[in-house]
């Protein structure tokens, strides 16, 4: 995959609407496994004609968002050198904060196609204010701080809807160990495919995103049941253990200090007076997703960094939990001259009641907001699950993460309508 090194002056809407930080119009990872196309599907940059500078800037801005999110404050309060952020030598921060939108301004129609509805970020802000902004039933104008978070692209959408920068501590996935071992034993590398490429591909194809998503939904439902009528954390934890016992769920045996049992108390909005105010019954469990690359260990072989680490980020077979402690947002290493890959993708699900996964809606962005540069303005997609869970060569892992928001927020309603109206 070779980059275009001449910057674009203008990007057609159809191109901008599907670049970076978004899954393309492809079958899901499990479907792709049977398609025979594998890695030939290509990267975001290859598919959409992005430059090497585009990818470099997007990855650097993603890292900056992570640093600022960990600081726990508004991004505009910090210089680009805040925390541990070290921009790439050629990094150009051409990101802009979208302007405020009038609270009473209705959104324009989205562009709908192929299981996805797309709009510019300014129009998404209008829809967000009309549909998702309510606090205790009252519409809110998106604040400058929220618009600043949103401007970071795919992670910005999840960030503005969940409250804090996503920590990914309660991530779930599904991996078929038997399928993996059987295919390693009974199949051979494709022509011109190295052993490392073969093992990485088989590992990727042994993940099932639909099952990982369902596991996260089941866990969120259990947590929400435990939150009912629990007015202190001790009662919530007691209820949670009772629910897990009744369901013979392996999460029951997690250590009391684990991320699973400490998730609620570590949620900032749980402690806020206008949020949970330390009352578990005022909170609810919600879901978002992260796609990323497995070969992030710089001490591992070059082949694993290029083609994936089969052993990395596998879920616990009993609980489905994925240990994300070693996720450093490091993108896939290039295997040849001119290659480059984006480091991650986030999608917001919330708490939709729709039982059919394929009918659920996932909200995500394409890239950071840069209307004055060749990259162009940020677009927001509302995609059906098959579109969201689609595989791209940039990623070989897909996790589904449970977190908490106050019930008084409306960023995770039970029903989500795709597009507008």
C-alpha positions as CSV (number, residue, x, y, z in Angstrom):
1,X,0.0,0.0,0.0
2,X,1.7,3.2,-1.2
3,X,0.5,6.6,0.0
4,X,-0.3,9.5,-2.2
5,X,2.3,12.2,-1.3
6,X,0.5,15.1,-3.0
7,X,-2.0,16.6,-0.6
8,X,-5.6,16.9,-1.7
9,X,-7.1,20.4,-2.1
10,X,-10.6,19.0,-2.0
11,X,-12.1,15.7,-0.9
12,X,-15.3,14.5,-2.4
13,X,-18.0,14.0,0.1
14,X,-18.2,10.3,-0.6
15,X,-14.5,10.0,0.2
16,X,-14.3,12.2,3.3
17,X,-17.4,10.4,4.7
18,X,-15.6,7.1,4.9
19,X,-12.0,7.8,5.7
20,X,-10.1,7.1,8.9
21,X,-11.5,6.1,12.3
22,X,-14.3,4.3,10.7
23,X,-15.0,0.8,9.4
24,X,-15.7,0.5,5.7
25,X,-18.4,-1.2,3.6
26,X,-17.0,-4.7,4.3
27,X,-18.3,-7.9,5.8
28,X,-17.7,-8.4,9.5
29,X,-14.4,-9.9,10.7
30,X,-16.0,-13.4,10.9
31,X,-17.6,-13.0,7.5
32,X,-14.3,-11.8,6.0
33,X,-12.7,-15.0,7.2
34,X,-14.7,-16.9,4.7
35,X,-14.4,-14.4,1.8
36,X,-10.9,-15.4,0.9
37,X,-9.8,-11.7,0.6
38,X,-7.9,-11.4,3.9
39,X,-5.4,-8.6,4.1
40,X,-6.0,-7.7,0.5
41,X,-8.9,-5.5,1.6
42,X,-6.3,-2.8,2.4
43,X,-6.1,0.0,4.8
44,X,-8.0,3.2,5.3
45,X,-5.3,5.2,3.6
46,X,-5.0,2.9,0.6
47,X,-8.8,2.7,0.2
48,X,-9.5,6.4,0.5
49,X,-6.4,8.0,-1.0
50,X,-5.0,9.6,2.2
51,X,-1.5,10.9,2.4
52,X,1.3,9.8,4.8
53,X,0.9,13.1,6.6
54,X,-2.8,12.5,7.1
55,X,-2.1,9.2,8.9
56,X,0.8,10.7,10.9
57,X,-1.3,13.6,12.0
58,X,-4.4,11.5,12.9
59,X,-2.3,9.1,15.0
60,X,-0.5,11.9,16.7
61,X,-3.8,13.7,17.5
62,X,-5.2,10.4,18.8
63,X,-2.3,10.2,21.2
64,X,-2.8,13.8,22.3
65,X,-6.4,13.1,23.1
66,X,-5.4,10.2,25.2
67,X,-2.9,12.3,27.2
68,X,-5.4,15.1,27.7
69,X,-8.1,12.6,28.6
70,X,-5.9,11.1,31.3
71,X,-5.3,14.6,32.7
72,X,-9.1,14.8,33.2
73,X,-9.5,18.3,32.0
74,X,-10.6,20.2,29.0
75,X,-8.1,19.8,26.0
76,X,-7.9,23.6,25.4
77,X,-6.3,24.1,28.8
78,X,-3.2,22.3,27.8
79,X,-0.4,22.9,25.2
80,X,0.4,20.1,22.8
81,X,3.3,19.1,25.0
82,X,1.1,18.3,28.0
83,X,1.8,15.2,29.9
84,X,3.7,12.5,27.9
85,X,2.5,13.6,24.5
86,X,5.4,13.8,22.0
87,X,4.2,14.7,18.5
88,X,5.9,13.3,15.5
89,X,8.6,15.5,13.9
90,X,6.3,16.5,11.0
91,X,3.1,16.6,13.1
92,X,0.8,19.5,12.3
93,X,-2.1,20.2,14.6
94,X,-4.6,21.6,12.1
95,X,-7.5,20.4,14.2
96,X,-10.3,23.0,14.9
97,X,-13.1,23.1,17.4
98,X,-16.5,23.1,15.7
99,X,-18.5,26.3,16.3
100,X,-21.5,26.4,18.6
101,X,-24.9,25.6,17.2
102,X,-28.1,27.2,18.2
103,X,-30.0,25.0,20.6
104,X,-33.3,25.3,18.6
105,X,-31.7,24.7,15.2
106,X,-33.0,21.4,13.7
107,X,-30.5,19.1,11.9
108,X,-30.4,18.7,8.1
109,X,-31.0,15.3,6.6
110,X,-28.2,12.8,6.8
111,X,-26.9,11.0,3.7
112,X,-27.9,7.4,4.0
113,X,-26.3,4.6,2.0
114,X,-25.2,0.9,2.5
115,X,-26.4,0.6,6.1
116,X,-24.9,3.9,7.2
117,X,-26.1,7.5,7.6
118,X,-23.4,10.2,7.4
119,X,-23.3,13.9,8.2
120,X,-20.8,16.7,8.9
121,X,-19.9,17.2,12.5
122,X,-21.8,20.6,12.8
123,X,-25.0,18.8,11.8
124,X,-24.3,16.0,14.3
125,X,-24.0,18.7,17.0
126,X,-27.5,19.9,16.1
127,X,-28.9,16.4,16.3
128,X,-27.1,15.7,19.6
129,X,-28.6,18.8,21.1
130,X,-32.1,17.8,19.9
131,X,-31.9,14.1,20.8
132,X,-29.0,13.3,23.2
133,X,-28.2,16.4,25.2
134,X,-30.9,16.2,27.9
135,X,-30.0,16.4,31.5
136,X,-33.0,15.5,33.7
137,X,-35.1,16.0,30.6
138,X,-33.9,19.5,29.7
139,X,-32.1,20.1,26.4
140,X,-28.5,21.4,26.7
141,X,-26.4,23.2,24.2
142,X,-23.1,21.4,23.5
143,X,-20.5,23.2,25.5
144,X,-17.1,24.4,24.1
145,X,-15.4,21.7,26.1
146,X,-17.7,19.0,24.7
147,X,-17.1,20.3,21.1
148,X,-13.4,20.3,21.8
149,X,-13.6,16.6,22.8
150,X,-15.8,15.8,19.8
151,X,-13.3,17.4,17.4
152,X,-10.8,14.6,17.9
153,X,-12.8,12.3,15.6
154,X,-13.8,8.7,16.3
155,X,-12.7,8.7,20.0
156,X,-14.3,12.2,20.3
157,X,-17.8,10.8,19.6
158,X,-17.5,8.2,22.4
159,X,-15.7,10.8,24.7
160,X,-18.5,13.3,24.4
161,X,-21.2,10.8,25.0
162,X,-19.6,8.8,27.9
163,X,-18.2,11.8,29.8
164,X,-14.5,10.9,30.5
165,X,-12.0,9.8,28.0
166,X,-12.7,6.0,27.4
167,X,-10.4,3.8,29.6
168,X,-11.3,0.4,28.1
169,X,-11.0,-1.3,31.4
170,X,-14.0,-3.6,31.1
171,X,-13.4,-4.8,27.5
172,X,-15.0,-8.0,26.3
173,X,-14.4,-10.2,23.2
174,X,-15.0,-13.7,21.9
175,X,-12.2,-16.0,20.6
176,X,-12.7,-19.5,19.4
177,X,-9.7,-21.5,20.6
178,X,-10.7,-24.7,18.9
179,X,-11.2,-23.0,15.6
180,X,-7.8,-21.4,15.9
181,X,-6.0,-24.6,16.7
182,X,-7.8,-26.6,14.1
183,X,-7.2,-24.2,11.3
184,X,-3.5,-23.9,12.3
185,X,-3.2,-27.7,12.1
186,X,-5.3,-28.4,9.1
187,X,-4.7,-25.5,6.8
188,X,-1.6,-24.0,5.2
189,X,-0.4,-20.5,4.3
190,X,-1.7,-19.0,1.1
191,X,0.7,-18.6,-1.8
192,X,3.3,-16.0,-1.0
193,X,2.1,-15.8,2.6
194,X,4.7,-16.2,5.3
195,X,4.1,-18.3,8.4
196,X,3.8,-15.1,10.5
197,X,1.2,-13.7,8.2
198,X,-0.7,-17.0,8.2
199,X,-0.8,-17.2,12.0
200,X,-1.8,-13.6,12.4
201,X,-4.6,-14.1,9.9
202,X,-5.9,-17.2,11.5
203,X,-6.0,-15.6,14.9
204,X,-7.9,-12.6,13.5
205,X,-10.4,-14.8,11.9
206,X,-11.0,-16.8,15.1
207,X,-12.5,-13.7,16.8
208,X,-16.3,-13.3,16.6
209,X,-17.3,-9.7,17.2
210,X,-21.0,-10.5,17.3
211,X,-20.4,-12.9,20.3
212,X,-18.1,-10.4,21.9
213,X,-20.8,-7.7,21.7
214,X,-23.4,-10.0,23.1
215,X,-21.2,-10.9,26.0
216,X,-20.8,-7.2,26.8
217,X,-24.6,-6.7,26.5
218,X,-25.2,-9.6,28.9
219,X,-22.7,-8.2,31.5
220,X,-24.2,-4.7,31.2
221,X,-27.7,-6.2,31.8
222,X,-26.5,-7.9,34.9
223,X,-24.9,-4.7,36.2
224,X,-28.0,-2.7,35.5
225,X,-30.1,-5.3,37.4
226,X,-27.7,-4.9,40.3
227,X,-28.0,-1.1,40.2
228,X,-31.7,-1.1,40.8
229,X,-32.6,0.1,44.3
230,X,-29.0,0.1,45.3
231,X,-28.3,3.4,47.1
232,X,-24.8,2.7,48.2
233,X,-21.9,0.8,46.6
234,X,-21.9,-2.0,49.1
235,X,-25.5,-2.9,48.3
236,X,-24.7,-2.7,44.5
237,X,-21.8,-5.1,44.9
238,X,-23.9,-7.5,47.0
239,X,-26.7,-7.4,44.3
240,X,-24.1,-7.9,41.6
241,X,-22.7,-11.0,43.2
242,X,-26.2,-12.4,43.7
243,X,-27.0,-11.9,40.0
244,X,-23.7,-13.5,39.0
245,X,-24.3,-16.5,41.3
246,X,-27.8,-17.0,39.9
247,X,-26.4,-17.0,36.3
248,X,-23.3,-19.1,37.2
249,X,-21.2,-16.3,35.6
250,X,-17.5,-16.7,35.9
251,X,-17.1,-13.0,36.7
252,X,-18.3,-13.8,40.2
253,X,-14.8,-15.1,40.9
254,X,-13.0,-11.9,39.8
255,X,-10.8,-10.5,42.5
256,X,-12.6,-7.9,44.7
257,X,-10.0,-5.3,43.5
258,X,-10.4,-6.1,39.9
259,X,-11.6,-3.6,37.3
260,X,-14.9,-5.4,37.2
261,X,-15.8,-4.7,40.8
262,X,-14.2,-1.3,41.0
263,X,-15.6,0.0,37.7
264,X,-18.5,2.0,39.2
265,X,-16.5,3.7,41.9
266,X,-13.9,4.7,39.4
267,X,-16.4,6.4,37.1
268,X,-16.1,10.2,37.5
269,X,-19.7,10.9,37.0
270,X,-20.7,8.5,39.8
271,X,-19.1,10.9,42.2
272,X,-20.4,14.1,40.7
273,X,-23.3,15.9,42.5
274,X,-25.1,16.4,39.2
275,X,-24.4,12.8,38.2
276,X,-24.7,9.7,40.4
277,X,-23.8,11.6,43.6
278,X,-22.5,8.2,45.0
279,X,-25.9,6.6,44.5
280,X,-25.6,3.5,42.3
281,X,-29.3,3.5,41.5
282,X,-28.8,6.8,39.6
283,X,-26.3,5.1,37.2
284,X,-26.6,2.7,34.3
285,X,-24.2,0.5,32.4
286,X,-23.6,1.3,28.7
287,X,-21.4,0.0,25.9
288,X,-18.9,1.3,23.3
289,X,-16.4,-0.5,21.1
290,X,-12.7,-0.2,20.2
291,X,-10.9,-1.6,17.2
292,X,-7.1,-1.8,17.4
293,X,-3.9,-3.7,16.4
294,X,-2.6,-6.6,18.4
295,X,1.2,-6.4,17.7
296,X,2.0,-3.5,20.0
297,X,4.8,-4.9,22.1
298,X,8.0,-3.2,20.8
299,X,10.0,-6.1,22.4
300,X,8.3,-8.7,20.2
301,X,9.4,-9.8,16.8
302,X,9.1,-7.4,13.8
303,X,6.8,-10.0,12.2
304,X,4.3,-9.8,15.1
305,X,4.3,-6.0,14.9
306,X,3.6,-6.2,11.1
307,X,1.2,-9.2,10.9
308,X,-0.3,-9.4,14.4
309,X,0.5,-11.2,17.6
310,X,-1.7,-14.3,17.8
311,X,-1.4,-14.5,21.6
312,X,-2.1,-10.8,22.4
313,X,-5.4,-9.4,23.7
314,X,-7.2,-12.7,23.8
315,X,-10.2,-12.8,26.1
316,X,-10.3,-15.0,29.2
317,X,-12.2,-18.0,28.1
318,X,-14.4,-18.0,31.2
319,X,-15.3,-14.4,31.6
320,X,-14.7,-12.9,28.2
321,X,-12.6,-10.1,29.7
322,X,-9.7,-8.8,27.7
323,X,-6.7,-7.4,29.6
324,X,-6.1,-4.0,28.0
325,X,-3.2,-3.0,30.2
326,X,-0.8,-3.4,27.3
327,X,-2.9,-1.5,24.8
328,X,-0.7,1.5,24.0
329,X,-2.6,2.7,20.9
330,X,0.4,1.7,18.8
331,X,-0.5,1.2,15.1
332,X,0.5,-1.7,13.0
333,X,4.1,-1.5,11.8
334,X,4.7,-1.1,8.0
335,X,5.8,-4.2,6.1
336,X,7.0,-2.2,3.2
337,X,7.9,1.3,1.9
338,X,5.1,3.8,2.0
339,X,2.8,1.7,4.3
340,X,1.1,3.3,7.3
341,X,-1.8,2.4,9.5
342,X,-4.1,4.3,11.9
343,X,-3.9,3.3,15.5
344,X,-7.5,2.7,16.6
345,X,-11.3,3.3,16.0
346,X,-14.1,3.9,18.5
347,X,-17.8,3.4,18.1
348,X,-20.6,4.5,20.6
349,X,-23.5,2.1,21.2
350,X,-24.9,3.3,24.5
351,X,-27.9,1.3,25.9
352,X,-30.1,0.4,22.9
353,X,-32.9,-2.1,23.7
354,X,-32.9,-3.5,20.1
355,X,-32.2,-7.2,20.5
356,X,-31.1,-7.9,17.0
357,X,-27.4,-6.9,16.8
358,X,-27.6,-6.3,13.1
359,X,-30.3,-3.6,13.7
360,X,-28.3,-1.7,16.3
361,X,-26.7,1.7,15.5
362,X,-23.1,2.6,16.1
363,X,-22.0,6.3,16.1
364,X,-18.4,7.1,15.1
365,X,-16.4,9.7,13.3
366,X,-14.0,9.5,10.4
367,X,-11.1,11.7,11.5
368,X,-10.4,14.8,13.5
369,X,-12.0,18.1,12.5
370,X,-9.7,20.0,10.1
371,X,-12.0,22.0,7.8
372,X,-9.2,24.4,6.8
373,X,-6.7,21.7,5.7
374,X,-6.6,19.1,2.9
375,X,-7.9,16.5,5.3
376,X,-11.2,18.3,5.5
377,X,-14.1,18.5,8.1
378,X,-15.0,15.7,10.4
379,X,-18.0,13.5,9.5
380,X,-20.1,11.4,11.9
381,X,-21.5,8.1,10.8
382,X,-24.4,6.2,12.3
383,X,-23.8,2.6,11.1
384,X,-25.5,-0.7,11.5
385,X,-23.6,-3.3,13.4
386,X,-22.4,-5.1,10.2
387,X,-20.8,-1.9,9.0
388,X,-19.3,-1.1,12.4
389,X,-17.8,-4.5,12.9
390,X,-16.3,-4.7,9.4
391,X,-12.7,-5.7,9.2
392,X,-9.9,-3.5,7.9
393,X,-6.2,-4.4,7.6
394,X,-5.4,-1.7,10.2
395,X,-7.0,-3.7,13.0
396,X,-7.2,-7.3,14.0
397,X,-8.9,-6.9,17.4
398,X,-12.4,-5.7,18.3
399,X,-13.5,-5.3,21.9
400,X,-16.8,-4.3,23.4
401,X,-16.5,-2.2,26.5
402,X,-18.9,-1.6,29.5
403,X,-18.8,1.7,31.3
404,X,-21.3,3.8,33.3
405,X,-23.2,7.1,32.8
406,X,-25.8,8.8,35.0
407,X,-29.4,7.9,34.2
408,X,-30.2,11.6,34.1
409,X,-28.1,11.8,30.9
410,X,-29.7,11.0,27.5
411,X,-26.6,10.1,25.6
412,X,-27.6,6.4,25.7
413,X,-31.4,6.2,25.0
414,X,-33.1,2.8,24.6
415,X,-34.0,3.6,21.0
416,X,-31.7,5.3,18.4
417,X,-33.0,6.4,15.1
418,X,-30.5,6.4,12.3
419,X,-30.0,9.7,10.5
420,X,-32.4,12.6,10.5
421,X,-35.4,12.9,10.6
